Amino acid sequence: MKFNVEGMTCSHCERAITRAVAALGGTARVDIAAGTVEVDGVADETRVRTAIEDEGYRVLGNDGATEKDSGCCGSCHT
């Protein structure tokens, strides 16, 4: 499944999302420039969305609206 994600700006963001998806038993291909995350190995879309949002990113809905008002993790932009 593929998600449009806002707030990803660097390799730390990529690692955070990759690890969050791995904790669910899946793999993630993060394209920071395109703002997308492709996930394999996890069938539950809600669990993936929640995992990404819990890392501090916005997962966009089908209409472009955000599912949760959040932002970059902030770890690398201090």
TORMI-731973 format. One record per atom (N, C-alpha, C): residue number from 1; chain; atom name; z, x negated, y. Coordinates in steps of 0.001 Angstrom, whole numbers. Example, Ala and Ser with C-alpha at 12.3 -4.5 7.8 and 13.67 -1.06 7.14 Angstrom:
// residues 2
(site 1; "A"; "N"; (7800; -13190; -5690))
(site 1; "A"; "CA"; (7800; -12300; -4500))
(site 1; "A"; "C"; (7800; -13200; -3300))
(site 2; "A"; "N"; (7080; -12850; -2250))
(site 2; "A"; "CA"; (7140; -13670; -1060))
(site 2; "A"; "C"; (7870; -12900; 30))
END
This chain:
// residues 78
(site 1; "A"; "N"; (0; -841; -1166))
(site 1; "A"; "CA"; (0; 0; 0))
(site 1; "A"; "C"; (0; -889; 1233))
(site 2; "A"; "N"; (-509; -351; 2320))
(site 2; "A"; "CA"; (-646; -1134; 3546))
(site 2; "A"; "C"; (86; -433; 4679))
(site 3; "A"; "N"; (783; -1230; 5476))
(site 3; "A"; "CA"; (1563; -717; 6599))
(site 3; "A"; "C"; (1135; -1406; 7879))
(site 4; "A"; "N"; (1105; -648; 8970))
(site 4; "A"; "CA"; (951; -1220; 10302))
(site 4; "A"; "C"; (2357; -1443; 10832))
(site 5; "A"; "N"; (2627; -2682; 11245))
(site 5; "A"; "CA"; (3984; -3054; 11630))
(site 5; "A"; "C"; (3957; -3736; 12993))
(site 6; "A"; "N"; (4816; -3289; 13889))
(site 6; "A"; "CA"; (4948; -3915; 15207))
(site 6; "A"; "C"; (6193; -4777; 15246))
(site 7; "A"; "N"; (6138; -5825; 16056))
(site 7; "A"; "CA"; (7293; -6675; 16264))
(site 7; "A"; "C"; (7205; -8013; 15545))
(site 8; "A"; "N"; (6178; -8204; 14720))
(site 8; "A"; "CA"; (6023; -9480; 14003))
(site 8; "A"; "C"; (5304; -10459; 14920))
(site 9; "A"; "N"; (5938; -11620; 15142))
(site 9; "A"; "CA"; (5336; -12574; 16069))
(site 9; "A"; "C"; (5254; -14000; 15553))
(site 10; "A"; "N"; (5925; -14294; 14429))
(site 10; "A"; "CA"; (5996; -15695; 14018))
(site 10; "A"; "C"; (6227; -15820; 12517))
(site 11; "A"; "N"; (6318; -17070; 12061))
(site 11; "A"; "CA"; (6518; -17311; 10631))
(site 11; "A"; "C"; (7888; -16822; 10155))
(site 12; "A"; "N"; (8882; -16811; 11029))
(site 12; "A"; "CA"; (10184; -16268; 10624))
(site 12; "A"; "C"; (10046; -14784; 10306))
(site 13; "A"; "N"; (9305; -14059; 11116))
(site 13; "A"; "CA"; (9072; -12638; 10874))
(site 13; "A"; "C"; (8379; -12442; 9532))
(site 14; "A"; "N"; (7383; -13262; 9258))
(site 14; "A"; "CA"; (6661; -13192; 7989))
(site 14; "A"; "C"; (7606; -13414; 6812))
(site 15; "A"; "N"; (8453; -14432; 6904))
(site 15; "A"; "CA"; (9408; -14724; 5819))
(site 15; "A"; "C"; (10407; -13587; 5634))
(site 16; "A"; "N"; (10892; -13021; 6726))
(site 16; "A"; "CA"; (11880; -11939; 6636))
(site 16; "A"; "C"; (11299; -10738; 5898))
(site 17; "A"; "N"; (10073; -10370; 6221))
(site 17; "A"; "CA"; (9445; -9221; 5570))
(site 17; "A"; "C"; (9104; -9542; 4123))
(site 18; "A"; "N"; (8607; -10741; 3878))
(site 18; "A"; "CA"; (8274; -11147; 2511))
(site 18; "A"; "C"; (9507; -11109; 1624))
(site 19; "A"; "N"; (10625; -11601; 2126))
(site 19; "A"; "CA"; (11875; -11591; 1345))
(site 19; "A"; "C"; (12399; -10178; 1131))
(site 20; "A"; "N"; (12274; -9335; 2138))
(site 20; "A"; "CA"; (12753; -7953; 2011))
(site 20; "A"; "C"; (11971; -7210; 935))
(site 21; "A"; "N"; (10672; -7416; 897))
(site 21; "A"; "CA"; (9844; -6768; -119))
(site 21; "A"; "C"; (10115; -7377; -1491))
(site 22; "A"; "N"; (10310; -8678; -1544))
(site 22; "A"; "CA"; (10623; -9340; -2819))
(site 22; "A"; "C"; (11928; -8808; -3406))
(site 23; "A"; "N"; (12888; -8482; -2554))
(site 23; "A"; "CA"; (14164; -7934; -3027))
(site 23; "A"; "C"; (13967; -6580; -3714))
(site 24; "A"; "N"; (12852; -5914; -3420))
(site 24; "A"; "CA"; (12525; -4648; -4068))
(site 24; "A"; "C"; (11700; -4852; -5339))
(site 25; "A"; "N"; (11359; -6117; -5619))
(site 25; "A"; "CA"; (10569; -6430; -6804))
(site 25; "A"; "C"; (9074; -6513; -6558))
(site 26; "A"; "N"; (8678; -6520; -5292))
(site 26; "A"; "CA"; (7256; -6558; -4963))
(site 26; "A"; "C"; (6854; -7831; -4251))
(site 27; "A"; "N"; (5587; -7877; -3873))
(site 27; "A"; "CA"; (5063; -8992; -3095))
(site 27; "A"; "C"; (4441; -8438; -1822))
(site 28; "A"; "N"; (4486; -9228; -753))
(site 28; "A"; "CA"; (3940; -8806; 531))
(site 28; "A"; "C"; (2976; -9849; 1062))
(site 29; "A"; "N"; (1872; -9370; 1611))
(site 29; "A"; "CA"; (939; -10220; 2344))
(site 29; "A"; "C"; (1025; -9780; 3801))
(site 30; "A"; "N"; (1566; -10658; 4620))
(site 30; "A"; "CA"; (1806; -10341; 6030))
(site 30; "A"; "C"; (709; -10965; 6875))
(site 31; "A"; "N"; (62; -10173; 7695))
(site 31; "A"; "CA"; (-937; -10651; 8644))
(site 31; "A"; "C"; (-391; -10376; 10037))
(site 32; "A"; "N"; (210; -11394; 10626))
(site 32; "A"; "CA"; (847; -11235; 11929))
(site 32; "A"; "C"; (-167; -10848; 12990))
(site 33; "A"; "N"; (-1324; -11503; 12991))
(site 33; "A"; "CA"; (-2336; -11229; 14010))
(site 33; "A"; "C"; (-2837; -9787; 13951))
(site 34; "A"; "N"; (-3001; -9262; 12756))
(site 34; "A"; "CA"; (-3485; -7891; 12589))
(site 34; "A"; "C"; (-2356; -6872; 12663))
(site 35; "A"; "N"; (-1125; -7340; 12510))
(site 35; "A"; "CA"; (14; -6434; 12526))
(site 35; "A"; "C"; (101; -5586; 11273))
(site 36; "A"; "N"; (-283; -6184; 10131))
(site 36; "A"; "CA"; (-264; -5427; 8884))
(site 36; "A"; "C"; (548; -6137; 7806))
(site 37; "A"; "N"; (1053; -5326; 6896))
(site 37; "A"; "CA"; (1758; -5820; 5715))
(site 37; "A"; "C"; (1197; -5058; 4523))
(site 38; "A"; "N"; (652; -5797; 3558))
(site 38; "A"; "CA"; (154; -5199; 2321))
(site 38; "A"; "C"; (1168; -5492; 1230))
(site 39; "A"; "N"; (1571; -4453; 509))
(site 39; "A"; "CA"; (2623; -4572; -498))
(site 39; "A"; "C"; (2088; -4173; -1858))
(site 40; "A"; "N"; (2386; -4991; -2855))
(site 40; "A"; "CA"; (2074; -4694; -4250))
(site 40; "A"; "C"; (3359; -4740; -5051))
(site 41; "A"; "N"; (3413; -3951; -6107))
(site 41; "A"; "CA"; (4535; -4020; -7032))
(site 41; "A"; "C"; (5702; -3113; -6733))
(site 42; "A"; "N"; (5602; -2305; -5664))
(site 42; "A"; "CA"; (6649; -1330; -5346))
(site 42; "A"; "C"; (5948; 6; -5125))
(site 43; "A"; "N"; (6330; 1001; -5893))
(site 43; "A"; "CA"; (5653; 2300; -5810))
(site 43; "A"; "C"; (6236; 3215; -4736))
(site 44; "A"; "N"; (7465; 2973; -4329))
(site 44; "A"; "CA"; (8155; 3874; -3403))
(site 44; "A"; "C"; (7927; 3436; -1958))
(site 45; "A"; "N"; (7041; 4154; -1267))
(site 45; "A"; "CA"; (6702; 3828; 122))
(site 45; "A"; "C"; (7919; 3876; 1036))
(site 46; "A"; "N"; (8796; 4837; 818))
(site 46; "A"; "CA"; (9981; 4984; 1662))
(site 46; "A"; "C"; (10882; 3766; 1554))
(site 47; "A"; "N"; (11055; 3243; 360))
(site 47; "A"; "CA"; (11891; 2044; 172))
(site 47; "A"; "C"; (11304; 845; 911))
(site 48; "A"; "N"; (9981; 699; 868))
(site 48; "A"; "CA"; (9329; -414; 1559))
(site 48; "A"; "C"; (9487; -258; 3067))
(site 49; "A"; "N"; (9213; 939; 3580))
(site 49; "A"; "CA"; (9374; 1196; 5023))
(site 49; "A"; "C"; (10796; 858; 5471))
(site 50; "A"; "N"; (11762; 1331; 4710))
(site 50; "A"; "CA"; (13167; 1091; 5054))
(site 50; "A"; "C"; (13488; -401; 5035))
(site 51; "A"; "N"; (13005; -1111; 4047))
(site 51; "A"; "CA"; (13261; -2554; 3950))
(site 51; "A"; "C"; (12688; -3299; 5158))
(site 52; "A"; "N"; (11473; -2933; 5566))
(site 52; "A"; "CA"; (10849; -3578; 6732))
(site 52; "A"; "C"; (11615; -3215; 8001))
(site 53; "A"; "N"; (11955; -1956; 8162))
(site 53; "A"; "CA"; (12694; -1520; 9340))
(site 53; "A"; "C"; (14083; -2143; 9406))
(site 54; "A"; "N"; (14718; -2310; 8265))
(site 54; "A"; "CA"; (16044; -2935; 8233))
(site 54; "A"; "C"; (16007; -4392; 8682))
(site 55; "A"; "N"; (14836; -5007; 8604))
(site 55; "A"; "CA"; (14678; -6384; 9099))
(site 55; "A"; "C"; (14443; -6415; 10604))
(site 56; "A"; "N"; (14256; -5242; 11222))
(site 56; "A"; "CA"; (14137; -5171; 12675))
(site 56; "A"; "C"; (12741; -4952; 13204))
(site 57; "A"; "N"; (11834; -4435; 12377))
(site 57; "A"; "CA"; (10450; -4219; 12798))
(site 57; "A"; "C"; (10133; -2734; 12815))
(site 58; "A"; "N"; (9079; -2366; 13529))
(site 58; "A"; "CA"; (8647; -974; 13615))
(site 58; "A"; "C"; (7494; -745; 12648))
(site 59; "A"; "N"; (7657; 216; 11761))
(site 59; "A"; "CA"; (6573; 636; 10884))
(site 59; "A"; "C"; (5932; 1846; 11543))
(site 60; "A"; "N"; (4632; 1761; 11793))
(site 60; "A"; "CA"; (3931; 2839; 12481))
(site 60; "A"; "C"; (3539; 3937; 11507))
(site 61; "A"; "N"; (3621; 5176; 11963))
(site 61; "A"; "CA"; (3168; 6315; 11179))
(site 61; "A"; "C"; (1659; 6437; 11260))
(site 62; "A"; "N"; (1101; 7410; 10579))
(site 62; "A"; "CA"; (-349; 7596; 10546))
(site 62; "A"; "C"; (-942; 7870; 11916))
(site 63; "A"; "N"; (-152; 8451; 12829))
(site 63; "A"; "CA"; (-659; 8773; 14160))
(site 63; "A"; "C"; (-378; 7673; 15177))
(site 64; "A"; "N"; (164; 6514; 14704))
(site 64; "A"; "CA"; (463; 5415; 15598))
(site 64; "A"; "C"; (1855; 5478; 16181))
(site 65; "A"; "N"; (2595; 6552; 15901))
(site 65; "A"; "CA"; (3965; 6673; 16402))
(site 65; "A"; "C"; (4891; 5806; 15567))
(site 66; "A"; "N"; (5920; 5302; 16186))
(site 66; "A"; "CA"; (6866; 4478; 15438))
(site 66; "A"; "C"; (7783; 5358; 14619))
(site 67; "A"; "N"; (8149; 4843; 13463))
(site 67; "A"; "CA"; (9074; 5541; 12586))
(site 67; "A"; "C"; (10515; 5273; 13005))
(site 68; "A"; "N"; (10744; 4131; 13637))
(site 68; "A"; "CA"; (12091; 3754; 14045))
(site 68; "A"; "C"; (11955; 2854; 15264))
(site 69; "A"; "N"; (12747; 3070; 16274))
(site 69; "A"; "CA"; (12669; 2269; 17484))
(site 69; "A"; "C"; (13442; 982; 17271))
(site 70; "A"; "N"; (12720; -102; 17014))
(site 70; "A"; "CA"; (13341; -1401; 16768))
(site 70; "A"; "C"; (12415; -2472; 17304))
(site 71; "A"; "N"; (12740; -3725; 17069))
(site 71; "A"; "CA"; (11911; -4802; 17559))
(site 71; "A"; "C"; (12035; -6032; 16700))
(site 72; "A"; "N"; (11497; -7116; 17186))
(site 72; "A"; "CA"; (11550; -8377; 16462))
(site 72; "A"; "C"; (12996; -8738; 16161))
(site 73; "A"; "N"; (13183; -9484; 15110))
(site 73; "A"; "CA"; (14510; -9874; 14678))
(site 73; "A"; "C"; (15261; -10648; 15768))
(site 74; "A"; "N"; (14525; -11327; 16653))
(site 74; "A"; "CA"; (15149; -12061; 17736))
(site 74; "A"; "C"; (15616; -13459; 17365))
(site 75; "A"; "N"; (15551; -13818; 16111))
(site 75; "A"; "CA"; (16052; -15109; 15660))
(site 75; "A"; "C"; (15297; -16286; 16244))
(site 76; "A"; "N"; (14029; -16098; 16533))
(site 76; "A"; "CA"; (13224; -17228; 16973))
(site 76; "A"; "C"; (12835; -17132; 18444))
(site 77; "A"; "N"; (13315; -16133; 19143))
(site 77; "A"; "CA"; (12897; -15914; 20535))
(site 77; "A"; "C"; (14102; -15899; 21479))
(site 78; "A"; "N"; (14978; -16856; 21321))
(site 78; "A"; "CA"; (16153; -16886; 22182))
(site 78; "A"; "C"; (15973; -17810; 23341))
END
